[in-house]
Amino acid sequence: MNQQIHTFFSQETALNEFLKLYEIQNIVKPLNSTQRGMKPKKDRICRFCAASNESSTFRNDAHLIPNFLGNKHLVSDFECDKCNMLFSTFENDFANWLGISRSIHGTIGKKGKSKYKSTDGVNANPNFTENSQDKYNVLLNSDKSFIEFDSETSKNTINYKKQPYIPINVYKSLLKIALSIIPETEAPNYIYTIKNLITSTKENILTQFAQFIHCTGLPIYQNEEKLACYLFSRKDITEKAPFHIFTIHYENIFISIPIPLHLGDCKNGLYNSGINFMFPPPIYLSPLTQDQPLQTKMTNLSSTEKNTNDYGYIEFQTPTINQDLMYYDPKTGKSGKADFKPEEIRGVLIVDANKKLTMEELQQLADKAVGKQSK
């Protein structure tokens, strides 16, 4: 595939090293309108369970990339309704694992704007209309102190407790997307992978591979590229590396996994010796103008038990608090000068850095934070 890809200046060496071992095989992005050229339902065969229209149904829209990530139109014609229902349970866990991210980024899913409520009382409510371009307009609030403020660095941290999720289902959701974007001719090479994907036993071999999830997070910043999936194939069959690497880019998050159990890898004894895992840095289709600080880690999603105690966080910088700080009390309607007391903060509005807010808009948002109707 002749498509040039880009990364941050500080990651160019890492990308070049990765591209010595792998090449781009496929890039998939959401469509802006209804997909055309689909197989008639009578001719469809499920890629995952091999059911035909005679033994199953193909009534539902089967999204290649989950709808909750903002993909409305990109669907497949090789996923039956039974498998689609199974994968929906995986996607619910994937959404809970992502936490508050979809609300922060203003993602529009099947149910519209992505509101969020953590299990410890932190709420996220998007304030934009669904047709607005102003997606970075989100109100976070809680009935208790929820911000840690570092006066030396001016760094603010909002910690929140995520909704419960099953880690292996998060991995399976990622793997299902990866198996959906491989070429049809490659699907038979992943017969073992697909069998384990739709098998629910806790002794599933996929738990071994779910330990190697490469995650990179960036600060929240605006970029036109919001959602894309990349499939990389190995150049040299003699290399001790998985045949395919899959990467999904959602807003400021990049997640990469090796697609396990390719028949060629199994026959060549890849899993009988040391494996060379190499993952790409953040990837974009357009050149970037400036570097961004990255946080990269390996995440283990192999557990089959529900995780009810996972925390997410949001970090952001604030300008130095000056002596002219003003307050507005939505309960009394009074305003005036005030001291900065982070422990008293009950709401935070996240907006585009270039957006200018009037006092009236601020008052309306403050009213929303405490559940009061603006006059």
N, C-alpha and C positions, 0 to 999 in steps of 0.2 A: 504494500500500500504506500503510495507516494504522497505522504502528508508530513509536512514539517511541524514539529512540536517545539515548545519553548518552556523554559523554566526561569527561576530567578538567577541573577548573575552569580550569586554565591553557590548555586547548585549545578552550574553548567558542567563542571568536571564529573560530578556524580551521574548526571544524565548521559554524558558521553560514554562513561564506563558501562552503564547499563545497556546502552544501544550497541555496544560491541558484542553483547551476548544475546540480546533480543531485538526484534523488529516489530513494528506496528502491523497487526493483522486486521484490526477492525476498530473503528471509532463510532460510537452510537450516541446521538443526542436527541432530546425530545423534539417532536414535530410541532409546528405552529398551527396545523390544521389536521383534519381527520385523515387518517392513514388510508391509502388506496392500494389496490393490487393484492388484496388478501385472497387466499384460497377459499373457494366455496366451502361452507360448513360440511357438506356431504363428502368432501374429499380430504378432510382434515384428519391427521393422526397425531396423537399427543407424543411429544418428544420425551416425556418423562415416564409415562406408564404404558405407552404404545397402544392406547385405546383409540379406536376409530369412532366415527360418528354413529356407527351401528351399535357399539357397546357403551358409549358415553355421550355426553352432550357438550356443545361448544357455544353456549348461549352468552356467557359472560365475557366482558372485555378483559383480556389477560394482558396486563401491562408488562412490557419488557423491563422497564424501570418502575419501581413503585409509584403509584399515584400520589402518595403522601409526600413524596419528594418534589412534587411539582410537574410530573409527567402526566399530561392529560390525554395525549393523542397517540403516543407510540405504543402499539399493542402487537401481540403475536397471533399467528394462526396455527400454533402447534402446542397449545396448552388447554387441556380439557377442564371442565368445570370442577370435577373432583379434585384434581391437582391444584387448580386455582384456589379452591377453598382451603386446602392444606397450606399453600404458600401464604395465604392471607394471615394465618396464625403466626407464621414466621415474621411477617412484616409488622404485626402488632408489637412483637418483641423488639424488632429493629427500631421502630419508632420510639419505644420507651427507652431503649439504650441511648439513642441520640439526645434524649432529654429535651431541653428548652430550645435547642438550635433552630427548629423550624419556625418557632414564634419569633425569635430574634431576627431571622432573615426574611420574615414576611412571606413564607411559602404558602401558596394556595393549593390545597389538596382537594380530595373528593368532597369533604364537608366544608369547604371554604377556607377562611382564615384559620391559621393553626393556633388556637388558644392552648395554654398549658397551665396545669396546676400540679405542683410538686406535692409529695406526700407530707412535707413539713410546712406547707402553707405559703410558699412563694408562687405567685400567680403572674402569668404573662398574657397581656391582652393587646393584640395588634390594633392600632388606631387609624389605619388607613382604609379607604374603600378598595374593593377588590380590583377595580380597574385603574387604580392609582399607580403611578410610577414611584411614589414615595413609600417604598416598602420598609425602609428603616425608620419606623415610627411605632415603637412598642413600649407599653407601660408595664413595668415590673412593680409589684407591690406585695406587701405582707402586713399582717396585723402586729408584727413584732420586729425587733431589730434584725436585719438580714444582710448588712453590709459591713465588711471589715475594711477599715481605712488605714493605710500606712502614711503617716504624715511626712516621713522622710522622702519617700519615693513618689508620693501622690498616687499610689496604686490602690485601686478599689477592687475588692473581691466579693462576689455574691456566690455563696455556696447554697446548694439546694439538694434535696433528696429526691432521686429519680423514682418514677413509677417502676414497679417490679417487672423483671424480664427474665427469660431463660437464655443464657449466653449461647448455647449451641444453636438455638433457633435464629439468633442474630447472624451467626456464621452461615447457617443454611440459607438465610435470605440473601446474603451476599453471593453465596455459591450459586443459587438459583439464577440470579441476574447474570452471572458469568456464563453459565451454561446456556442461557438464552441468547447471548450475543455471539457465540461461536458459530462458524459456518455449519450449515446442515450436514455437509460431508464429514465434519469432524465429530459430530454427535456420537456415532457408533464407537469412537475411541474412548468415550467416557461412560460406557455401560455400567461399570462398577460404581463410578461416582454417582450416577443417577439413581441406581438401585439403593445406595446408602442414603441419598438425599431424601427419598420418600419413605424410608424405613424409620420407624420411631423408637426402636430398641435403644436402651441406654448403653449397650455395649457396641454401639455404632463405631466403625473404624474412623469416621470423620472427626471424632473427638481428638485424634492424634494430630490432625492437620489444623484444627481450629485453634491451636496454641500459637500459630504464627500469623497474626494479623498486624500488618504494618500500618500504623496510623500517624498522620501528620496533620497538625492543626496550625492555623494561621490566625493572626488578629482579625477581628471583624473589619473588613474594608470592602468598598464597592468595586466590583469587577463585572463586566458584562457576561462572562462565562460563569454560569450558575450550576449546571448539571451536565455531566458527560461520563461515558464509560469507555475504557480503553482495553483492548485485548492485545497482548504481546505474545509472539511465538518465538521459540528458541531458534537461533540460526544454525547452530552446530549440533548434530544429533549425538556427538560424542561427549558433550559437556554434561557434567553431573549436576544438572539443574532441571527443574520441572519444565515440561514442554510449553505450558502457558502461564502467564502472569496476568491477572485481572486487576484493574484499578478503577475505582469509582470516585469521581470528584463531585462533591456536593457543597456549594458555597465556599466556606473556608476550611473544609475537611477533605482529606484525601485518604482513602483506604485501599490497600493492596493485599491480595492474597494469591498464593499459587493455586492453580486448579489441580487437585490431586488425582492420582490413579489413572492417568492417561495410559492406554494399553501399551504404547511404545515404551513409556517409562518403566512400566511393570516388567515387560519382556527383557529390557536391557538391564534389569537389576538395580534401578535407581534407588529403590527403597531398601536395598540390602546393604547399603554403604552410606557414607556421608553425603549429604545433599547441600549444594551451593544455593542458598536463598539470596537472591538479589532483587531489590525493589527499586522502582523509579522514584525520583523526587517529585514534588508537585509539578504537574504538567498543564500547559495551556496551549491553545491553538493560535493565539496571537502573542506577539512580543510583549514583554513586560517592561515598564519604565523605571521601576524601583524595587529594591529588595524588601523583603518582609522577614521578621524573625520567625523561626519555625520551632515547633515543639513536636519531636518525633519519638515514638515509643512502639514497642512490640506489645500487643494486647492478647491476652489469653481468653478465648471464648469457648473453651472446651467443656465447661460445666453443663450438666444436664439438669441441675437443680435451679429453682427460681431464686434469683438474686433480689432480695428485698432491702438491701442496705448499701446501695451504690449511690455515690454523691457526684454531682456535676458542679461546675463552677464557671463563672464569667469573670474575666479580669478586664479592667479598663483604666486608663489614666485620666485624671482630671487636672485642669490648670491649677496653679497655686491659688488657694483661696485668699481673696483680698479683703480689705477692710470695708468694702462697699456692698457686702452681701445683704440681700433683701429677703424677706420672707412673705408668704401669703398664707393665711389660715383659712382653709375652705369652710371650716365650721362657723367662723364668726365673720368672714369677709374682710378681716383687718389685714393690713400689710405694714411693713416698716423694716428698719435695720435689724440684723440678727447676727448672732454668733454661730459658727459652724459646729454642729453637734451631730456627727454621723450616727451615733446610737439612737437618735430620734428620727432618723429617716425611715419612712414607711413606703415611699414610692420613688422609682427612678424612671425617667423617660429617656429612651434611647432613640436618637434622631440622627440624621445625616449631619455631619459636621458643618456643612454649608447652609443648613436650613436656619432661617431666622424666625423666631417665635414672638408673637405679640404678647403683651401682658394678658389680654383677654384669652388667648389660646392657652397660656400657662395656667390661668385660673380654671378654665374648663377641664384641663387635664388633672389639676389638683383635686377638683371636685370628683372626678372619676376615681381617683386613687382612694378616696374615702367613701365612695359609694353615694355621693351626694349629687343630685340633679342640678345642673347649672341653670341659673335664671336667665 
